[in-house]
């Protein structure tokens, strides 16, 4: 009786586990298999290649450049989003006339596909007929058109700004959830004790929000690290690979150049990097649950 | 008595089974979407084919050009490819080497072969076997804006790069938002835009010794020419942010004096900017009279693992009749690959297309080598660095040539 009881939980978990393995573990197994194989451009395995694919990726100078830019890209967007989203969430958490409308406006970009947003930006950034230049010109801020996407020194920062804009809605949602979970009595008690706005923010809001900030950082890092559409739709990683991040470089490697072995090796490396972040995420949520 | 009945039943069962098998004859065709007309055209062809072959179900899968190779790769690695597919002819070697494309010669007779212009059929022939039929053909020529020429006081259309350079500077002087020469510096065919000058200076993509032709005098001179046009403000500003479509848009808006592109721009101008006064002429020649245009064909191939090859061939045979080719070619703005189609008034009397077909003797096709896409990307990267002024011309081209030679050695 007790023996069969101890089996029941596992039996109940089994279907879900099988489904998850099929969806998650099987592709990883395939990826691992291809990454150590000699593979033709159509994904047919031609034999064992050992670590040759990994070595080829690591030896490619474009890889290091893309890795470095991925770091800037991820830190820039995740950090920038934090800086923008926190005040926005604080404002949206106040009672004011038209708050519901303001919340909808902040959330709206989330409803549009990322690729569509990126393509609209590509038009807006066009040097001769783009809206950004004509807006800046009519405001008198610039005299000659800026060719935003012509060189990495302007293209990459603009891409990061677009990244921040599309990441803000999700982050604000998390923060609003966090803010509404802070009990009003805490603020009331603080007011009675005569604490200033800054002290309330510093001593109550910020510490109680830290788990939500952490989660936002980890989740955004995972999304942004793998984000493909913004860069691909605006510059395809160009000119001369100067705006490539790992995931755009991966696409070129796999589907343009047909080096599926190297592409698999690279995506495994990216997977390991992200797995580290995911473990961090699990660790944080479990810590938050204990509180 | 019983026996006879049994036999009859068995016979009718077999017949029924046979009929249902024939019914299950499904022909899958992957086609690239060249324009919004591509899908409807192939659907119409499928319906017509099903009408004359009631046992066949033709399934057309329309894929945007940009993701065609990706879809084919995924389909093939999953063993789920269609029976027929359009591919870029420059990928054909990979398909043939891996045994994916079926040779078609057993199906073709001389009369069938004679439907085609040889210049377009020959890129699909490897080791004396025909592996694909040219479904779309295109070349490049120079478009020029007659109004801008007149305003700048230019009477003759440039025939050499020297003349083009002078004309481009005159036109650029007309205004801040007017550019003499539209120079493409981004995305697909950025390398090809550089080859026009490379060929004019007598260069080749792959030299006779089998190494890259970029690190040659022709390569350096071609790059210097383009860089000098950029530095003289004779091109649109920020060339590395202009894809072929972006430059075409400038041309349609009347902001660019000259640009080199494919015949389909004529159709776009007809539909979107009918008042634009433009002409089509040959790509300028170099100092020694060399010139070259880029010839491109897409082929339709039959997969070796297809189980309905005979049906697939019947469908191909229909697609390459004059009637169906004419409809397709006129709709998409390609060059005719069928001799009879070329003779129809729609094409024979088209002044723009005549300029393109006149260039065909100078047409150069992408070399048939594996890894061509990567070589093209290396070339694009190198010329982008030069256009940006980030790298010295010789250094940049020499570096690119070195990595291209590595690819060629593999």
Boltz contact constraints between the chains, C-beta under 6 A:
constraints:
  - contact:
      token1: [A, 40]
      token2: [B, 98]
      max_distance: 6.0
  - contact:
      token1: [A, 41]
      token2: [B, 94]
      max_distance: 6.0
  - contact:
      token1: [A, 42]
      token2: [B, 73]
      max_distance: 6.0
  - contact:
      token1: [A, 42]
      token2: [B, 76]
      max_distance: 6.0
  - contact:
      token1: [A, 42]
      token2: [B, 77]
      max_distance: 6.0
  - contact:
      token1: [A, 42]
      token2: [B, 98]
      max_distance: 6.0
  - contact:
      token1: [A, 43]
      token2: [B, 77]
      max_distance: 6.0
  - contact:
      token1: [A, 127]
      token2: [B, 238]
      max_distance: 6.0
  - contact:
      token1: [A, 127]
      token2: [B, 241]
      max_distance: 6.0
  - contact:
      token1: [A, 147]
      token2: [B, 237]
      max_distance: 6.0
  - contact:
      token1: [A, 147]
      token2: [B, 238]
      max_distance: 6.0
  - contact:
      token1: [A, 147]
      token2: [B, 241]
      max_distance: 6.0
  - contact:
      token1: [A, 149]
      token2: [B, 241]
      max_distance: 6.0
  - contact:
      token1: [A, 150]
      token2: [B, 238]
      max_distance: 6.0
  - contact:
      token1: [A, 150]
      token2: [B, 240]
      max_distance: 6.0
  - contact:
      token1: [A, 150]
      token2: [B, 241]
      max_distance: 6.0
  - contact:
      token1: [A, 151]
      token2: [B, 388]
      max_distance: 6.0
  - contact:
      token1: [A, 236]
      token2: [B, 187]
      max_distance: 6.0
  - contact:
      token1: [A, 239]
      token2: [B, 240]
      max_distance: 6.0
  - contact:
      token1: [A, 239]
      token2: [B, 384]
      max_distance: 6.0
  - contact:
      token1: [A, 240]
      token2: [B, 381]
      max_distance: 6.0
  - contact:
      token1: [A, 240]
      token2: [B, 384]
      max_distance: 6.0
  - contact:
      token1: [A, 240]
      token2: [B, 385]
      max_distance: 6.0
  - contact:
      token1: [A, 255]
      token2: [B, 70]
      max_distance: 6.0
  - contact:
      token1: [A, 256]
      token2: [B, 373]
      max_distance: 6.0
  - contact:
      token1: [A, 257]
      token2: [B, 373]
      max_distance: 6.0
  - contact:
      token1: [A, 257]
      token2: [B, 374]
      max_distance: 6.0
